[in-house]
Amino acid sequence: MKKNILLLASLFLLIGLVPDTGAQQIEIKNTMTLDSLGAAQGITFINGECFVYGDREIGMMRKYVFHDSLTYTGNEYRFTLDKIDLINHPTGIAWNGHGPTFIGNSIRLNPEGTKWKAVIYAIDWDGFLESKTLDGNLLTTIEDDACIQGTRPEYVQYQGEWMVATADYGPGKNEVRLYHPENLLNSKKTSEAGVLVGKFNCSPWVQNLHWMADEKILVLIQNQIEGRRWRFTFLDFEASMKLGSEVVIKTIDIDRADELEGFALMGNLKQGVAVSSSRKDNAAIITLHD
């Protein structure tokens, strides 16, 4: 008993005061159907603009205007190179307006899902938005061989510097890993020296990541079971890095049976959008309540 008390005390000293997300519950305000995406794989807000990406017959992305719903702008972008489907299963867009933009591609190599190939692409984001394909905009291709199962890049801040976080999708032995962006850009594989900055163990079925910069909270966008049911896990990122295992502030489950794929908050941190792989009602406007 004494040993357990000492261990618990050490843990609290290590992680310090855990911040509060300010969210006691997540409420789905309304849902809508975003067509022509195939299975939606994620969503990101960049410079006030909303982009949803999917794996139709090709990997692709569409731009929307966000108010109380998502309105398609007519702008579609294709992850093709010389008309060849390059990023066929996009699984995360890491953009921060300063460093290179990275896009993940998690490729299932067998029906059982026990073998994966994960690739991270660095692209010229502004050029991609202008030409709407990767032609002339692909900077480099990096094999994410440090991963366990898949890759889903997202920029985070760690010890005052921008880093690229990614996570695995699987039943166990999952990790959140932190890559140095410039070393990542200049590498061929993530296992090369200087790319991996640190990592920690995390819970299973992570589909995507979302960074809450002001709170220094990393949100794991997850399924409760493989490919089904929605889960949002809010982590104290700094504490998780110190401990080597996820430090959970709060876990919020939503009673939906489909496959949650992506989530992003607006600037006020009280409203955002979640997307699923369903063909109907695949986008949900979400509010966070105290």
ChimeraX attribute file (.defattr): number of C-alpha atoms within 10 A of each C-alpha:
attribute: neighborCount
match mode: 1-to-1
recipient: residues
	/A:1	6
	/A:2	7
	/A:3	8
	/A:4	9
	/A:5	10
	/A:6	10
	/A:7	12
	/A:8	12
	/A:9	11
	/A:10	12
	/A:11	13
	/A:12	12
	/A:13	10
	/A:14	13
	/A:15	17
	/A:16	11
	/A:17	10
	/A:18	15
	/A:19	12
	/A:20	14
	/A:21	19
	/A:22	12
	/A:23	15
	/A:24	13
	/A:25	14
	/A:26	17
	/A:27	14
	/A:28	16
	/A:29	13
	/A:30	14
	/A:31	18
	/A:32	14
	/A:33	14
	/A:34	22
	/A:35	13
	/A:36	15
	/A:37	23
	/A:38	18
	/A:39	23
	/A:40	31
	/A:41	27
	/A:42	29
	/A:43	30
	/A:44	26
	/A:45	20
	/A:46	12
	/A:47	8
	/A:48	11
	/A:49	11
	/A:50	21
	/A:51	21
	/A:52	24
	/A:53	29
	/A:54	25
	/A:55	21
	/A:56	15
	/A:57	12
	/A:58	20
	/A:59	24
	/A:60	27
	/A:61	24
	/A:62	20
	/A:63	22
	/A:64	19
	/A:65	14
	/A:66	18
	/A:67	8
	/A:68	11
	/A:69	16
	/A:70	19
	/A:71	13
	/A:72	16
	/A:73	11
	/A:74	8
	/A:75	12
	/A:76	18
	/A:77	19
	/A:78	25
	/A:79	25
	/A:80	19
	/A:81	15
	/A:82	10
	/A:83	12
	/A:84	12
	/A:85	16
	/A:86	17
	/A:87	24
	/A:88	21
	/A:89	23
	/A:90	27
	/A:91	32
	/A:92	28
	/A:93	25
	/A:94	24
	/A:95	20
	/A:96	17
	/A:97	10
	/A:98	7
	/A:99	15
	/A:100	18
	/A:101	23
	/A:102	28
	/A:103	22
	/A:104	27
	/A:105	25
	/A:106	23
	/A:107	20
	/A:108	16
	/A:109	11
	/A:110	9
	/A:111	7
	/A:112	7
	/A:113	11
	/A:114	11
	/A:115	13
	/A:116	17
	/A:117	17
	/A:118	22
	/A:119	25
	/A:120	28
	/A:121	23
	/A:122	22
	/A:123	20
	/A:124	16
	/A:125	17
	/A:126	11
	/A:127	15
	/A:128	18
	/A:129	16
	/A:130	10
	/A:131	13
	/A:132	19
	/A:133	20
	/A:134	25
	/A:135	15
	/A:136	13
	/A:137	19
	/A:138	18
	/A:139	15
	/A:140	16
	/A:141	19
	/A:142	19
	/A:143	19
	/A:144	24
	/A:145	18
	/A:146	16
	/A:147	22
	/A:148	20
	/A:149	25
	/A:150	26
	/A:151	34
	/A:152	29
	/A:153	28
	/A:154	27
	/A:155	24
	/A:156	25
	/A:157	19
	/A:158	16
	/A:159	7
	/A:160	7
	/A:161	9
	/A:162	17
	/A:163	25
	/A:164	27
	/A:165	28
	/A:166	27
	/A:167	30
	/A:168	27
	/A:169	26
	/A:170	20
	/A:171	13
	/A:172	14
	/A:173	13
	/A:174	20
	/A:175	24
	/A:176	25
	/A:177	23
	/A:178	24
	/A:179	22
	/A:180	18
	/A:181	23
	/A:182	14
	/A:183	15
	/A:184	28
	/A:185	24
	/A:186	16
	/A:187	18
	/A:188	17
	/A:189	18
	/A:190	23
	/A:191	15
	/A:192	14
	/A:193	11
	/A:194	13
	/A:195	21
	/A:196	20
	/A:197	15
	/A:198	14
	/A:199	21
	/A:200	20
	/A:201	20
	/A:202	24
	/A:203	21
	/A:204	21
	/A:205	23
	/A:206	33
	/A:207	26
	/A:208	28
	/A:209	30
	/A:210	24
	/A:211	21
	/A:212	18
	/A:213	11
	/A:214	8
	/A:215	14
	/A:216	17
	/A:217	23
	/A:218	24
	/A:219	25
	/A:220	26
	/A:221	24
	/A:222	28
	/A:223	24
	/A:224	21
	/A:225	15
	/A:226	14
	/A:227	18
	/A:228	17
	/A:229	18
	/A:230	22
	/A:231	23
	/A:232	21
	/A:233	21
	/A:234	24
	/A:235	25
	/A:236	23
	/A:237	27
	/A:238	20
	/A:239	21
	/A:240	21
	/A:241	20
	/A:242	15
	/A:243	16
	/A:244	16
	/A:245	17
	/A:246	24
	/A:247	22
	/A:248	18
	/A:249	16
	/A:250	16
	/A:251	14
	/A:252	13
	/A:253	15
	/A:254	16
	/A:255	9
	/A:256	11
	/A:257	13
	/A:258	16
	/A:259	25
	/A:260	31
	/A:261	29
	/A:262	28
	/A:263	29
	/A:264	24
	/A:265	21
	/A:266	15
	/A:267	11
	/A:268	7
	/A:269	16
	/A:270	15
	/A:271	19
	/A:272	22
	/A:273	27
	/A:274	23
	/A:275	27
	/A:276	24
	/A:277	22
	/A:278	18
	/A:279	15
	/A:280	12
	/A:281	16
	/A:282	22
	/A:283	27
	/A:284	21
	/A:285	22
	/A:286	20
	/A:287	18
	/A:288	17
	/A:289	13
	/A:290	9
